[in-house]
Amino acid sequence: MELNDLIHIFNLLPIFGNETRSGVMTDNDAEEMSLEVRTSLIPGAGMGLFTTVARQKGDWLSTYHGDVLTTREAMSATNKDYLMRLGKGIVVDASSISSCLARYINDSPLDKSKLNSKFIKEKLEYRAKVVATRNIRAGEEIYASYHAHYWREWHKRYGEQSK
């Protein structure tokens, strides 16, 4: 058994009630029940994450979690669309985790005024919390910055295809 397998198993072990070591609720948490995945308002972006209730600045919205990878494993992954680097040598891959609603959060790189949340990376917990950065109306799509490094890599992979 490799270290990554042990980390994954460790993260699934319950510690308090319904919470796992990764901090992700295993049952339908009330906060996540008020989120829904539907077609993004950004043309061509695919799916997006929307809140069905009003949120206040500072509210926890969701948690980005997934399989824990090393940088080397992440570099060789065929699908890099759902990778999030949490810190040196630690990457989370949400591509196969359908319960990770935060994977549907889009960036709005052309209109930063739409950004209404942010990822707070928690390297030791192998996750990133999503927190509202302003009040959000019911029905709004949730947007968070992916930052410049993500977009540089995206343009390397898809730039020529998207022209």
N, C-alpha and C positions, 0 to 999 in steps of 0.2 A: 504494500500500500504506500502510495506516495504522499508527500507532505500536503499537496493540494487536496487530496481525498480526505485526509484527516481534518484539515481546516473546514472543508465543506460539511463533514459529519458533525464537527464541534459546533458549527454555526446553527445546526438544526436541533441540537439538544435543548430541551426546555429548561429555563431557569426559574422564572416566576410566572405562575398562572399560565396564560396563553401566549406569553412573550417568548421569543427565541433569543439566542445569544446575538443574532444579527440585529435585534431590535424590531423585527418585522412581526406583526401580529399574525397568528396562524388562522384566526377566525375572521369573520367580516367585521372589521373595526368600523365604528360609527362614522369616523371621519372619511375613510375611504369609500364608504357606501354613498357618500354625497359627491362622488366624482363619477364622470362617465366618459367613455372613449367614443369619439365620433369623428367624422371627417373634419380635418383642420380647416380653419378659415384662411390659411396660407395656401394659395393655389399650388398644387403639385407636391405638397408636403406629406400627403398621406393622412394618417390618423392624428388626432390631437386629444389632449386631456382637458375636460371642462368641469367646472364646479357647478353643482346644482343648487348650492346655497351660498349666501353672501359670506365672505371671509374678511377678517380684519388683518391689518398689517401685523406681522409676527406670528400668525396662526401657522401651525404645522399642517401641511397639505397632504403629503405622501412621503414615501421612502424609496429611494433608488437602491435596489439590491440585486444580487445575481450570483452567478458562479464566480469564485475568486480565481484569478489568473495571475501568473507572473508576467512581467513585461515581455519576455521571450514568447510565452504562449499567446499573448495578445497580438504580438507582431505577426504570428503565423496564422491567426484566426482568419477564416474565409469571410465571415461577416463581421465587419468592424463597426456597424451602424449603432450598436447598443453598448459599446465599451465606454467605461468611465474610469479614468485614472484617478485613484484616490491619493496616491503618494508614490514615492520612489519604490518601484518594483511591485506595486499592488494595483491591479486593475479588476474592475467588476464587469462581468458580461451579463446583461439582462436579456439577451436575444432569445433564450429558451425559457424565460420565466414570465409566463403570461399573467401571473398574479401581480407583477411589478407594474402598477399603473403609471408610475413616474417615467417609465420608458417612453411614454407617449407625449411627454412634454416637449414642445418645439421651442426653438430659438426664433427670434425675429430680428435677424441681422440687419435688415434694411430699415427697420423702424424700431429703434430701441425704446421708444415711448410705450410700446406694448408690453415690455418686460414687467411682470408682476410678481415674480418669485425668484428664489435663488436656491442653488444646491449648497448645502453645508456639509462638506466632506468629513466623515468620521472614519479615518483610516483604521483605527484599532477595532472598530466594530464592523468593518467591511461594508459600509453603506454611506449614503448621502441623504440627509433629510432635505425635504423641500419645504421652504418657509415663504409665506407671502411677504413681499417687500412693500406692498401698499394694500389698501382696501380693494377687494375684488367683488364685483357684482355677481349675483347668481346668473349662470348661463355663460359667463366669460370663459374663454380659452385660457389655459395656464401657459405662460411663456417664461423661460429662464435662459440666461446667456450660456452658451456653450464655450465661449471665450475664443480668442484668436487662434490658439494652437489647433483646436478642433477644425476650424474652417480652413486653415492651411492644409491639413491632412485631407480634408474632404475634397478640396480643389485638386490636390495631387491625384486622388483616386478617381474623381468624377468630373473634374473641370472640363476636359475636352469633350466628354459625352454630353454635358449639359448645354453646350453651345449650339 
